[in-house]
Amino acid sequence: MDLLTTFRALADETRLRIILLLQHMDLAVGELALVLEQSQPRVSRHARILVEAGLAERRKEGSWVFLRLALSGNANAPSRSREQALRQLLADGDFLDDILASQIQADLAKLAAIRAQRAERAAEYFASHAEQWDAIRSLHQPEEMVEALLRDVLASADIGQLLDVGTGTGRIVELFAERAQHVTAVDNSPEMLRLARAKLDALGPDNIDLVQGDFYALPLVDDRFDSVIMHQVLHFADLPEAVLLEAARVLKPGGLLAIIDFASHNLEELRDRDAHVRLGFSDHQIHNAMASAGMTLVDSKALQGEPLTIKIWLGQLQSSPIAGTISPQSGAHNKQSSPQKQQKA
């Protein structure tokens, strides 16, 4: 992609606003239309131009079409150095006049409202379904089959210090507590943690910590865990890459991340009924997200089903430090900071 094509694509005010919004999170075309107060066909036309310029990627999930900033691995995307320069230019915002800068701030306020609405829907769902959570997890595939496959994938792993992100009712803790030196289980729902605490009391308090926290900002120190498990969690994330970056922050070099989730599917009803943000993931998406977080995808297994297939992806954190991250708050490509570094669960 040449520089002239890049600046031609960004010369339009609407397309510039779209790119600035995509720095913060992936957005559906319909969501962009709401923020920009434009028709979906018009937004789709601008999106096509950005995709052709290599600045954005288009991904269909069910009846929704999502846009995201293009990755450097995309053949049409800017080179890594040019991508970083563009990110810096957009982050600085010095080129914006007062009117456009004011419009961008209004766009970001609407974007915050969309994120808050998504989070509220998810919180309401978890609160109302906490008592039935174990049964819900078994609706699509028998949970004993998923657990057996997970045990197989981690059979030779040194579980060590284990972090269970999105623990729900604590089932993953039950499965691996005996193999782990210590387990920290995090969930953002007080109702889920209440049930987990009741279920896990028999295992004793010395080996298990239950912590309320957000998967975008885990209240845990850096380089603490040998293994992290995310069981049916990632499809609730607006920005899965940021969740994996946070997991990488708390993993020790060489540590393992196991993701259990759906393969890509088209069951649109899961958005409304079960508050899913993502309709599963492809191997390519997980590979790229792990790579962005400094991890290598070392294994993947599938439990075929109809209409849903369960996947387990296993990643390993590289020994070298991560050069940069995408913050869920700013979307900018920055050196990883650790505001929770002094907090310990």
VENZIBEL-V385305 format. One record per run of one state. SS is the DSSP state (H for helix, E for strand, L for the rest). FROM is the first residue (numbers start at 0). TO is the last residue. If there is no record, write none. Layout:
# VENZIBEL-V385305
SS_FROM_TO / SS_FROM_TO
This chain:
# VENZIBEL-V385305
L_0_1 / H_2_9 / L_10_11 / H_12_21 / L_22_25 / E_26_27 / H_28_35 / L_36_38 / H_39_51 / L_52_54 / E_55_60 / L_61_62 / E_63_68 / L_69_78 / H_79_91 / L_92_96 / H_97_136 / L_137_141 / H_142_152 / L_153_158 / E_159_164 / L_165_169 / H_170_175 / L_176_178 / E_179_186 / L_187_188 / H_189_202 / L_203_206 / E_207_211 / L_212_212 / E_213_213 / L_214_215 / E_216_216 / L_217_223 / E_224_230 / L_231_232 / H_233_235 / L_236_238 / H_239_249 / E_250_262 / L_263_267 / H_268_273 / L_274_279 / E_280_280 / L_281_281 / H_282_291 / L_292_293 / E_294_302 / L_303_308 / E_309_316 / L_317_323 / E_324_325 / L_326_331 / E_332_333 / L_334_344
